[in-house]
């Protein structure tokens, strides 16, 4: 364990992630992990400061954990997962004596409220609506296509169905026909419906302190739900001034003073930028690990700096590199999923394993032979990692993985 600085903040980390714990343990901030009781034995065995807590749902006991952490001397709570964002808001409203933080966290958790808040602030969003049942989805699909002046026989434009409070791609479906609506189970409602936007989709990771962007990364999606790399190609990076302008609008709209945000955007062919959604926690697809591979700084440590009320601007300036310019190369990953309905074993394709950009994978042997049908994004079986100098070469390599069998 790295020696801790008693003059700096004491942070409560909400959620269990070994990558995050390892990074924060090597940092100079005092910390305590707040996670479910199933992690307690491991924490004790490895001398990890730990408080057991069940994050099932915010309830009348929410104030109890805030008081426990206040008595412990914690300065701020940091959410690691979507499910702990609201908890962090509730706890920080007590620790930082700012009641607005709970309301802010609820905006980050509810995709419909989030869109409305952005729209009220003059941020461009697509057409969206809430759905409580299958009939609402069918009605929205027909109305969107009627608005687009589709003629009989024309293929319908798709719409997107997103769970209100699930992270990223989880619970995200593309609905193209009325028949697709039948595959949605009742327990997936209520949900958010969105019109489809043709364009370049990308994500942003922004560390914020005192209402200012301290470091901004642009993650380029090759195929949503399959592959991403950082830094982006020069073509997407050329939009950086406009993207920073949009992030500053978001900071103002959601009244963000500190922390870390992970928004998604579309740029259409005419250069119009549309806001998709924003999360107030680390992104999926191990994006922070990709950023560390490309730049050398640890994103989890950066998040602690952004949350800690005792962090100085000098520390932030010394910690974060210059975007793009200081990158050592481009890092990307591909989420592998079986392309066959029956599989026997994991077998990394030879053309992948022998490619000089290939680094390693986190794929495991299949637990069962029959593959369940993929109903939504974000359900890959593991990640395959690549690193190289040429972003276009890396992009094409990640795209090519979609046509290969990792499970045979």
C-alpha positions as a Markdown table, in Angstrom:
| # | Residue | x | y | z |
|---|---|---|---|---|
| 1 | Unk | 0.0 | 0.0 | 0.0 |
| 2 | Unk | 1.3 | 3.5 | -1.0 |
| 3 | Unk | 1.8 | 5.9 | 1.9 |
| 4 | Unk | -1.3 | 8.1 | 2.3 |
| 5 | Unk | -1.3 | 11.9 | 2.6 |
| 6 | Unk | -3.3 | 12.9 | 5.7 |
| 7 | Unk | -3.7 | 16.4 | 4.3 |
| 8 | Unk | -5.7 | 15.1 | 1.3 |
| 9 | Unk | -9.2 | 13.8 | 1.1 |
| 10 | Unk | -10.5 | 10.5 | 2.5 |
| 11 | Unk | -12.7 | 8.9 | -0.2 |
| 12 | Unk | -15.4 | 6.3 | 0.0 |
| 13 | Unk | -15.4 | 4.1 | -3.1 |
| 14 | Unk | -18.9 | 2.7 | -3.8 |
| 15 | Unk | -18.8 | -0.7 | -5.5 |
| 16 | Unk | -16.3 | -3.5 | -6.0 |
| 17 | Unk | -13.8 | -3.5 | -8.8 |
| 18 | Unk | -10.3 | -5.0 | -8.4 |
| 19 | Unk | -8.9 | -2.8 | -11.1 |
| 20 | Unk | -10.1 | 0.3 | -9.3 |
| 21 | Unk | -9.1 | -1.0 | -5.8 |
| 22 | Unk | -5.5 | -1.8 | -7.1 |
| 23 | Unk | -5.2 | 1.7 | -8.6 |
| 24 | Unk | -6.5 | 3.6 | -5.6 |
| 25 | Unk | -4.4 | 1.5 | -3.2 |
| 26 | Unk | -1.3 | 2.7 | -5.2 |
| 27 | Unk | -2.5 | 6.3 | -4.9 |
| 28 | Unk | -1.8 | 8.7 | -2.0 |
| 29 | Unk | -5.5 | 9.2 | -0.9 |
| 30 | Unk | -7.0 | 7.4 | 2.1 |
| 31 | Unk | -9.9 | 5.3 | 1.0 |
| 32 | Unk | -12.5 | 2.8 | 2.1 |
| 33 | Unk | -14.4 | 0.4 | -0.1 |
| 34 | Unk | -18.2 | 0.3 | 0.4 |
| 35 | Unk | -19.5 | -2.9 | -1.2 |
| 36 | Unk | -21.8 | -5.9 | -0.7 |
| 37 | Unk | -21.0 | -8.3 | 2.1 |
| 38 | Unk | -19.9 | -11.1 | -0.3 |
| 39 | Unk | -16.6 | -9.1 | -0.8 |
| 40 | Unk | -15.8 | -8.8 | 2.9 |
| 41 | Unk | -13.7 | -12.0 | 3.3 |
| 42 | Unk | -11.6 | -11.1 | 0.3 |
| 43 | Unk | -11.2 | -7.5 | 1.6 |
| 44 | Unk | -10.1 | -8.7 | 5.1 |
| 45 | Unk | -7.7 | -11.3 | 3.6 |
| 46 | Unk | -6.0 | -8.6 | 1.5 |
| 47 | Unk | -6.0 | -5.7 | 4.0 |
| 48 | Unk | -8.5 | -3.6 | 2.0 |
| 49 | Unk | -10.4 | -1.0 | 4.1 |
| 50 | Unk | -14.0 | -2.2 | 3.8 |
| 51 | Unk | -17.5 | -1.4 | 4.9 |
| 52 | Unk | -20.3 | -3.8 | 3.9 |
| 53 | Unk | -23.4 | -2.3 | 2.4 |
| 54 | Unk | -26.3 | -3.6 | 0.3 |
| 55 | Unk | -27.0 | -1.3 | -2.7 |
| 56 | Unk | -30.2 | -2.9 | -3.8 |
| 57 | Unk | -32.3 | 0.2 | -3.7 |
| 58 | Unk | -32.3 | 3.6 | -2.1 |
| 59 | Unk | -34.6 | 3.5 | 0.9 |
| 60 | Unk | -35.1 | 4.9 | 4.4 |
| 61 | Unk | -31.6 | 3.4 | 5.4 |
| 62 | Unk | -29.8 | 5.6 | 2.8 |
| 63 | Unk | -29.1 | 8.2 | 5.4 |
| 64 | Unk | -27.5 | 5.6 | 7.6 |
| 65 | Unk | -24.6 | 4.8 | 5.3 |
| 66 | Unk | -24.1 | 8.6 | 4.9 |
| 67 | Unk | -23.8 | 9.0 | 8.6 |
| 68 | Unk | -21.5 | 6.0 | 8.9 |
| 69 | Unk | -19.1 | 7.5 | 6.4 |
| 70 | Unk | -19.4 | 11.0 | 7.9 |
| 71 | Unk | -18.4 | 9.5 | 11.3 |
| 72 | Unk | -15.6 | 7.6 | 9.6 |
| 73 | Unk | -14.2 | 11.0 | 8.5 |
| 74 | Unk | -14.8 | 10.5 | 4.7 |
| 75 | Unk | -14.9 | 13.7 | 2.6 |
| 76 | Unk | -16.6 | 12.4 | -0.5 |
| 77 | Unk | -18.2 | 9.2 | -2.1 |
| 78 | Unk | -17.2 | 8.0 | -5.6 |
| 79 | Unk | -19.5 | 5.8 | -7.6 |
| 80 | Unk | -17.9 | 2.9 | -9.6 |
| 81 | Unk | -21.1 | 1.6 | -11.2 |
| 82 | Unk | -24.5 | 2.8 | -12.5 |
| 83 | Unk | -26.2 | 1.2 | -9.5 |
| 84 | Unk | -24.2 | 3.3 | -7.1 |
| 85 | Unk | -24.6 | 6.7 | -8.7 |
| 86 | Unk | -27.7 | 7.6 | -6.8 |
| 87 | Unk | -26.2 | 6.4 | -3.6 |
| 88 | Unk | -23.2 | 8.7 | -4.1 |
| 89 | Unk | -25.5 | 11.6 | -4.7 |
| 90 | Unk | -27.4 | 10.8 | -1.5 |
| 91 | Unk | -24.2 | 10.4 | 0.5 |
| 92 | Unk | -22.4 | 13.4 | -0.9 |
| 93 | Unk | -25.5 | 15.6 | -0.2 |
| 94 | Unk | -24.7 | 14.9 | 3.5 |
| 95 | Unk | -20.9 | 14.8 | 3.4 |
| 96 | Unk | -20.6 | 18.0 | 1.3 |
| 97 | Unk | -23.8 | 19.6 | 2.8 |
| 98 | Unk | -25.3 | 20.1 | -0.7 |
| 99 | Unk | -28.9 | 18.8 | -1.0 |
| 100 | Unk | -28.8 | 19.4 | -4.8 |
| 101 | Unk | -26.4 | 16.5 | -5.3 |
| 102 | Unk | -29.1 | 13.9 | -4.7 |
| 103 | Unk | -31.4 | 15.5 | -7.4 |
| 104 | Unk | -28.4 | 15.7 | -9.8 |
| 105 | Unk | -27.6 | 12.0 | -9.4 |
| 106 | Unk | -31.2 | 11.1 | -10.1 |
| 107 | Unk | -31.0 | 13.0 | -13.4 |
| 108 | Unk | -27.9 | 10.8 | -14.3 |
| 109 | Unk | -29.8 | 7.7 | -13.4 |
| 110 | Unk | -33.1 | 8.3 | -15.4 |
| 111 | Unk | -32.4 | 8.5 | -19.1 |
| 112 | Unk | -35.7 | 10.2 | -19.8 |
| 113 | Unk | -35.2 | 13.0 | -17.2 |
| 114 | Unk | -31.6 | 13.3 | -18.4 |
| 115 | Unk | -32.8 | 14.0 | -22.0 |
| 116 | Unk | -35.4 | 16.5 | -20.8 |
| 117 | Unk | -32.8 | 18.4 | -18.7 |
| 118 | Unk | -30.4 | 18.5 | -21.7 |
| 119 | Unk | -33.2 | 19.7 | -24.0 |
| 120 | Unk | -34.2 | 22.5 | -21.6 |
| 121 | Unk | -30.6 | 23.7 | -21.7 |
| 122 | Unk | -30.8 | 24.0 | -25.5 |
| 123 | Unk | -28.7 | 20.9 | -26.2 |
| 124 | Unk | -29.7 | 19.0 | -29.3 |
| 125 | Unk | -31.3 | 15.6 | -28.8 |
| 126 | Unk | -33.2 | 13.3 | -31.1 |
| 127 | Unk | -37.0 | 12.6 | -30.8 |
| 128 | Unk | -37.6 | 10.6 | -27.6 |
| 129 | Unk | -40.5 | 9.4 | -25.5 |
| 130 | Unk | -41.2 | 7.1 | -22.5 |
| 131 | Unk | -42.8 | 3.7 | -23.0 |
| 132 | Unk | -44.8 | 1.8 | -20.4 |
| 133 | Unk | -45.9 | -1.1 | -22.7 |
| 134 | Unk | -45.6 | -2.8 | -26.1 |
| 135 | Unk | -48.3 | -0.6 | -27.6 |
| 136 | Unk | -46.3 | 2.6 | -26.8 |
| 137 | Unk | -43.3 | 1.2 | -28.7 |
| 138 | Unk | -45.4 | 0.3 | -31.8 |
| 139 | Unk | -47.0 | 3.7 | -31.7 |
| 140 | Unk | -43.7 | 5.5 | -31.5 |
| 141 | Unk | -42.2 | 3.4 | -34.3 |
| 142 | Unk | -45.1 | 4.3 | -36.6 |
| 143 | Unk | -45.2 | 7.9 | -35.6 |
| 144 | Unk | -41.4 | 8.5 | -36.2 |
| 145 | Unk | -41.7 | 6.9 | -39.7 |
| 146 | Unk | -44.8 | 8.9 | -40.5 |
| 147 | Unk | -42.9 | 12.0 | -39.6 |
| 148 | Unk | -40.1 | 11.0 | -42.0 |
| 149 | Unk | -42.7 | 10.9 | -44.8 |
| 150 | Unk | -42.2 | 7.2 | -45.5 |
| 151 | Unk | -44.3 | 5.7 | -48.4 |
| 152 | Unk | -45.9 | 2.3 | -48.3 |
| 153 | Unk | -43.3 | -0.3 | -49.1 |
| 154 | Unk | -40.4 | 1.9 | -47.9 |
| 155 | Unk | -38.3 | 0.2 | -45.2 |
| 156 | Unk | -38.9 | 1.7 | -41.8 |
| 157 | Unk | -36.2 | 3.7 | -40.0 |
| 158 | Unk | -35.3 | 1.9 | -36.8 |
| 159 | Unk | -35.9 | 3.2 | -33.3 |
| 160 | Unk | -33.9 | 2.5 | -30.1 |
| 161 | Unk | -35.3 | 1.0 | -27.0 |
| 162 | Unk | -33.3 | 1.7 | -23.8 |
| 163 | Unk | -33.9 | 0.6 | -20.2 |
| 164 | Unk | -34.3 | 3.8 | -18.0 |
| 165 | Unk | -31.6 | 3.0 | -15.5 |
| 166 | Unk | -29.2 | 0.4 | -16.9 |
| 167 | Unk | -25.6 | 1.1 | -17.7 |
| 168 | Unk | -24.5 | 1.9 | -21.3 |
| 169 | Unk | -25.5 | -0.8 | -23.8 |
| 170 | Unk | -27.3 | -3.0 | -21.3 |
| 171 | Unk | -31.0 | -3.1 | -22.1 |
| 172 | Unk | -30.4 | -1.4 | -25.4 |
| 173 | Unk | -32.3 | -2.8 | -28.4 |
| 174 | Unk | -32.7 | -1.7 | -32.0 |
| 175 | Unk | -36.4 | -2.0 | -33.1 |
| 176 | Unk | -36.8 | -2.2 | -36.9 |
| 177 | Unk | -40.2 | -3.8 | -37.2 |
| 178 | Unk | -43.4 | -4.4 | -35.3 |
| 179 | Unk | -42.4 | -8.0 | -35.0 |
| 180 | Unk | -39.2 | -6.9 | -33.1 |
| 181 | Unk | -41.5 | -5.4 | -30.4 |
| 182 | Unk | -42.8 | -8.8 | -29.5 |
| 183 | Unk | -39.4 | -9.9 | -28.3 |
| 184 | Unk | -39.4 | -7.3 | -25.5 |
| 185 | Unk | -40.3 | -8.9 | -22.2 |
| 186 | Unk | -42.7 | -7.1 | -19.8 |
| 187 | Unk | -40.0 | -6.6 | -17.1 |
| 188 | Unk | -38.0 | -4.3 | -19.4 |
| 189 | Unk | -40.6 | -1.6 | -19.1 |
| 190 | Unk | -40.8 | 1.3 | -18.4 |
| 191 | Unk | -38.2 | 2.3 | -21.0 |
| 192 | Unk | -36.9 | 5.2 | -23.2 |
| 193 | Unk | -37.6 | 5.3 | -26.9 |
| 194 | Unk | -35.4 | 7.3 | -29.3 |
| 195 | Unk | -35.3 | 8.0 | -33.0 |
| 196 | Unk | -32.3 | 6.7 | -34.9 |
| 197 | Unk | -29.6 | 9.1 | -35.8 |
| 198 | Unk | -27.3 | 8.3 | -38.8 |
| 199 | Unk | -23.9 | 9.6 | -38.1 |
| 200 | Unk | -20.6 | 9.1 | -36.3 |
| 201 | Unk | -21.2 | 7.8 | -32.7 |
| 202 | Unk | -18.5 | 8.4 | -30.1 |
| 203 | Unk | -18.1 | 8.7 | -26.4 |
| 204 | Unk | -16.2 | 11.2 | -24.2 |
| 205 | Unk | -14.5 | 10.7 | -20.9 |
| 206 | Unk | -14.1 | 14.0 | -19.0 |
| 207 | Unk | -12.5 | 14.6 | -15.6 |
| 208 | Unk | -14.1 | 17.8 | -14.1 |
| 209 | Unk | -13.0 | 20.0 | -11.2 |
| 210 | Unk | -14.4 | 23.4 | -10.2 |
| 211 | Unk | -16.7 | 23.2 | -13.1 |
| 212 | Unk | -13.8 | 23.0 | -15.6 |
| 213 | Unk | -12.6 | 20.2 | -17.9 |
| 214 | Unk | -9.3 | 18.9 | -16.6 |
| 215 | Unk | -8.8 | 16.2 | -19.2 |
| 216 | Unk | -11.0 | 15.1 | -22.1 |
| 217 | Unk | -10.6 | 11.9 | -24.0 |
| 218 | Unk | -12.6 | 11.0 | -27.2 |
| 219 | Unk | -13.3 | 7.3 | -27.6 |
| 220 | Unk | -14.1 | 6.3 | -31.1 |
| 221 | Unk | -16.7 | 3.5 | -31.6 |
| 222 | Unk | -16.0 | 1.2 | -34.5 |
| 223 | Unk | -19.2 | -0.8 | -33.9 |
| 224 | Unk | -21.4 | 0.1 | -30.9 |
| 225 | Unk | -21.4 | -2.8 | -28.5 |
| 226 | Unk | -18.4 | -4.5 | -30.1 |
| 227 | Unk | -15.3 | -2.3 | -30.3 |
| 228 | Unk | -13.8 | 1.1 | -29.3 |
| 229 | Unk | -10.3 | 2.7 | -29.3 |
| 230 | Unk | -8.5 | 5.7 | -27.9 |
| 231 | Unk | -7.4 | 8.3 | -28.9 |
| 232 | Unk | -9.7 | 8.7 | -31.8 |
| 233 | Unk | -8.7 | 9.1 | -35.5 |
| 234 | Unk | -7.5 | 12.6 | -36.6 |
| 235 | Unk | -10.8 | 12.9 | -38.4 |
| 236 | Unk | -12.8 | 12.7 | -35.2 |
| 237 | Unk | -10.3 | 14.5 | -33.2 |
| 238 | Unk | -10.7 | 17.5 | -35.6 |
| 239 | Unk | -14.1 | 17.9 | -33.8 |
| 240 | Unk | -12.4 | 18.4 | -30.4 |
| 241 | Unk | -13.1 | 22.2 | -30.1 |
| 242 | Unk | -16.8 | 21.6 | -30.9 |
| 243 | Unk | -16.9 | 18.6 | -28.5 |
| 244 | Unk | -15.4 | 20.6 | -25.7 |
| 245 | Unk | -18.0 | 23.3 | -26.3 |
| 246 | Unk | -20.8 | 20.6 | -26.0 |
| 247 | Unk | -19.2 | 19.2 | -22.8 |
| 248 | Unk | -19.2 | 22.7 | -21.3 |
| 249 | Unk | -22.9 | 23.0 | -22.1 |
| 250 | Unk | -23.4 | 19.7 | -20.3 |
| 251 | Unk | -21.5 | 20.8 | -17.3 |
| 252 | Unk | -23.7 | 23.9 | -17.1 |
| 253 | Unk | -26.9 | 22.1 | -17.8 |
| 254 | Unk | -26.4 | 19.5 | -15.1 |
| 255 | Unk | -24.6 | 21.9 | -12.7 |
| 256 | Unk | -21.5 | 19.7 | -12.4 |
| 257 | Unk | -18.8 | 21.1 | -10.2 |
| 258 | Unk | -16.6 | 18.0 | -9.8 |
| 259 | Unk | -16.3 | 14.4 | -10.8 |
| 260 | Unk | -16.2 | 12.3 | -13.9 |
| 261 | Unk | -18.7 | 12.1 | -16.8 |
| 262 | Unk | -19.0 | 9.7 | -19.7 |
| 263 | Unk | -21.4 | 11.1 | -22.3 |
| 264 | Unk | -22.2 | 9.7 | -25.8 |
| 265 | Unk | -22.8 | 11.8 | -28.9 |
| 266 | Unk | -23.6 | 11.6 | -32.7 |
| 267 | Unk | -22.2 | 13.8 | -35.3 |
| 268 | Unk | -24.4 | 13.8 | -38.5 |
| 269 | Unk | -23.1 | 14.2 | -42.0 |
| 270 | Unk | -23.9 | 18.0 | -42.0 |
| 271 | Unk | -21.8 | 18.5 | -38.8 |
| 272 | Unk | -24.7 | 18.7 | -36.3 |
| 273 | Unk | -23.9 | 17.2 | -32.9 |
| 274 | Unk | -26.6 | 15.4 | -31.0 |
| 275 | Unk | -26.4 | 14.4 | -27.3 |
| 276 | Unk | -27.2 | 10.7 | -26.6 |
| 277 | Unk | -26.8 | 10.2 | -22.9 |
| 278 | Unk | -24.4 | 10.8 | -20.0 |
| 279 | Unk | -23.2 | 8.7 | -17.1 |
| 280 | Unk | -21.6 | 9.9 | -13.9 |
| 281 | Unk | -19.3 | 6.8 | -13.4 |
| 282 | Unk | -16.4 | 5.0 | -15.1 |
| 283 | Unk | -17.4 | 3.6 | -18.6 |
| 284 | Unk | -17.7 | 0.0 | -19.6 |
| 285 | Unk | -15.5 | -1.8 | -22.1 |
| 286 | Unk | -12.5 | -1.1 | -19.8 |
| 287 | Unk | -12.2 | 2.4 | -21.4 |
| 288 | Unk | -10.1 | 3.6 | -18.5 |
| 289 | Unk | -7.6 | 0.7 | -19.0 |
| 290 | Unk | -7.4 | 1.7 | -22.7 |
| 291 | Unk | -6.7 | 5.3 | -21.8 |
| 292 | Unk | -4.0 | 4.2 | -19.4 |
| 293 | Unk | -2.4 | 2.0 | -22.1 |
| 294 | Unk | -2.4 | 5.0 | -24.5 |
| 295 | Unk | -1.4 | 7.8 | -22.1 |
| 296 | Unk | 0.2 | 6.2 | -19.1 |
| 297 | Unk | -2.0 | 7.8 | -16.4 |
| 298 | Unk | -4.5 | 5.9 | -14.3 |
| 299 | Unk | -8.1 | 6.9 | -14.8 |
| 300 | Unk | -9.3 | 5.7 | -11.4 |
| 301 | Unk | -6.7 | 7.8 | -9.7 |
| 302 | Unk | -7.8 | 10.7 | -11.9 |
| 303 | Unk | -11.4 | 10.2 | -10.8 |
| 304 | Unk | -10.3 | 10.3 | -7.1 |
| 305 | Unk | -8.5 | 13.6 | -7.8 |
| 306 | Unk | -11.6 | 15.0 | -9.5 |
| 307 | Unk | -13.9 | 14.1 | -6.6 |
| 308 | Unk | -11.6 | 15.0 | -3.7 |
| 309 | Unk | -12.5 | 18.4 | -2.3 |
| 310 | Unk | -8.9 | 18.9 | -1.1 |
| 311 | Unk | -7.3 | 18.4 | -4.6 |
| 312 | Unk | -5.4 | 21.5 | -5.9 |
| 313 | Unk | -5.2 | 22.7 | -9.4 |
| 314 | Unk | -1.4 | 22.2 | -9.3 |
| 315 | Unk | -2.0 | 18.5 | -8.6 |
| 316 | Unk | -4.4 | 18.2 | -11.6 |
| 317 | Unk | -2.1 | 20.0 | -13.9 |
| 318 | Unk | 0.8 | 17.7 | -13.0 |
| 319 | Unk | -1.4 | 14.5 | -13.2 |
| 320 | Unk | -3.1 | 14.9 | -16.6 |
| 321 | Unk | -1.2 | 14.8 | -19.9 |
| 322 | Unk | -1.9 | 16.8 | -23.0 |
| 323 | Unk | -4.7 | 15.1 | -25.0 |
| 324 | Unk | -3.5 | 13.3 | -28.2 |
| 325 | Unk | -0.1 | 14.9 | -28.2 |
| 326 | Unk | 1.1 | 12.9 | -25.2 |
| 327 | Unk | -0.4 | 9.5 | -26.3 |
| 328 | Unk | 2.1 | 6.8 | -26.9 |
| 329 | Unk | -0.1 | 5.1 | -29.4 |
| 330 | Unk | -3.7 | 3.9 | -29.9 |
| 331 | Unk | -5.3 | 1.3 | -27.7 |
| 332 | Unk | -8.5 | -0.6 | -28.5 |
| 333 | Unk | -10.6 | -3.6 | -27.6 |
| 334 | Unk | -13.1 | -5.9 | -29.2 |
| 335 | Unk | -16.0 | -7.6 | -27.3 |
| 336 | Unk | -16.1 | -11.2 | -28.6 |
| 337 | Unk | -19.4 | -13.1 | -28.9 |
| 338 | Unk | -19.9 | -16.6 | -30.4 |
| 339 | Unk | -21.2 | -16.4 | -34.0 |
| 340 | Unk | -22.5 | -20.0 | -33.8 |
| 341 | Unk | -25.4 | -21.4 | -31.9 |
| 342 | Unk | -23.4 | -24.4 | -30.6 |
| 343 | Unk | -19.7 | -24.0 | -29.5 |
| 344 | Unk | -17.2 | -26.4 | -27.9 |
| 345 | Unk | -14.1 | -24.3 | -27.1 |
| 346 | Unk | -12.3 | -21.0 | -27.2 |
| 347 | Unk | -9.9 | -20.7 | -30.2 |
| 348 | Unk | -8.3 | -17.3 | -30.9 |
| 349 | Unk | -8.1 | -16.9 | -34.7 |
| 350 | Unk | -4.6 | -17.2 | -36.0 |
| 351 | Unk | -4.8 | -14.0 | -37.9 |
| 352 | Unk | -5.7 | -12.2 | -34.7 |
| 353 | Unk | -3.0 | -13.8 | -32.5 |
| 354 | Unk | -0.3 | -13.2 | -35.1 |
| 355 | Unk | -1.2 | -9.5 | -35.8 |
| 356 | Unk | 1.5 | -7.2 | -34.4 |
| 357 | Unk | -1.2 | -5.0 | -32.8 |
| 358 | Unk | -2.7 | -7.9 | -30.8 |
| 359 | Unk | -1.7 | -7.8 | -27.1 |
| 360 | Unk | -3.8 | -10.1 | -25.0 |
| 361 | Unk | -7.4 | -11.3 | -24.3 |
| 362 | Unk | -9.7 | -12.0 | -21.3 |
| 363 | Unk | -11.8 | -14.7 | -23.0 |
| 364 | Unk | -12.7 | -17.9 | -21.1 |
| 365 | Unk | -13.6 | -21.3 | -22.2 |
| 366 | Unk | -17.4 | -21.7 | -22.7 |
| 367 | Unk | -19.3 | -22.9 | -19.7 |
| 368 | Unk | -21.9 | -24.5 | -21.9 |
| 369 | Unk | -22.2 | -25.5 | -25.6 |
| 370 | Unk | -25.5 | -23.9 | -26.5 |
| 371 | Unk | -25.3 | -20.1 | -27.1 |
| 372 | Unk | -28.2 | -18.0 | -26.1 |
| 373 | Unk | -29.5 | -15.5 | -28.7 |
| 374 | Unk | -28.1 | -12.0 | -28.3 |
| 375 | Unk | -31.1 | -9.8 | -27.5 |
| 376 | Unk | -29.3 | -6.6 | -26.6 |
| 377 | Unk | -25.9 | -4.8 | -26.8 |
| 378 | Unk | -23.3 | -5.2 | -24.1 |
| 379 | Unk | -23.4 | -8.9 | -23.6 |
| 380 | Unk | -20.0 | -10.0 | -25.0 |
| 381 | Unk | -18.1 | -13.0 | -23.6 |
| 382 | Unk | -14.9 | -11.1 | -23.0 |
| 383 | Unk | -12.5 | -8.5 | -24.4 |
| 384 | Unk | -9.6 | -8.8 | -26.8 |
| 385 | Unk | -7.0 | -6.0 | -26.6 |
| 386 | Unk | -4.9 | -4.3 | -29.3 |
| 387 | Unk | -2.4 | -1.5 | -29.4 |
| 388 | Unk | -0.6 | 0.2 | -32.2 |
| 389 | Unk | 0.6 | 3.5 | -33.8 |
| 390 | Unk | -1.9 | 3.8 | -36.7 |
| 391 | Unk | -5.5 | 4.6 | -35.7 |
| 392 | Unk | -6.9 | 3.7 | -39.1 |
| 393 | Unk | -5.1 | 0.4 | -39.1 |
| 394 | Unk | -6.4 | -0.3 | -35.6 |
| 395 | Unk | -10.0 | 0.7 | -36.6 |
| 396 | Unk | -9.9 | -1.6 | -39.6 |
| 397 | Unk | -8.5 | -4.4 | -37.5 |
| 398 | Unk | -11.2 | -4.1 | -34.8 |
| 399 | Unk | -13.9 | -4.1 | -37.6 |
| 400 | Unk | -12.4 | -7.3 | -39.1 |
| 401 | Unk | -12.7 | -9.1 | -35.8 |
| 402 | Unk | -16.5 | -9.1 | -36.3 |
| 403 | Unk | -16.2 | -11.7 | -39.1 |
| 404 | Unk | -14.0 | -14.1 | -37.1 |
| 405 | Unk | -14.9 | -17.0 | -34.9 |
| 406 | Unk | -13.4 | -16.9 | -31.4 |
| 407 | Unk | -15.6 | -19.8 | -30.2 |
| 408 | Unk | -15.8 | -23.0 | -32.4 |
